[in-house]
Amino acid sequence: MNMPENFAEKAGFEKRSEPRASKLRNYRIEIKFVGMPLYQFKVRDVSPKGAGIIVREDSEFLGLIKVGQELDVNFISPKGTQPSGLYRAEVEHISRLEKGRYKGHRLVGISILKKLKP
């Protein structure tokens, strides 16, 4: 039986290789570009290897990033939970949220490449 490529997604299966915490309070990410304002975003979910951030669809930030781009990202976590601090990260995906509390926003998947400061 041949299954469509996006079968797992349509069936609601998780494609990530490790679990992510999704019930977060006050977990944020800051990203700064030269000559631009500091961007702060709410973290939707996080794991030791990445995070999903919520971005308003009309944010200028979306025009500054693309999939595959590397960024310096400051994780600000409550009570010092990991990841916390400055990391080099890569934009993995930019997906439109179609339903729920953040309908019409974008979910930007960030993959952590390495820690920049001890």
Helices and strands as residue ranges (DSSP letters): H 7-11, E 28-32, E 38-47, E 50-55, G 60-63, E 70-76, G 78-80, E 85-96, E 106-115
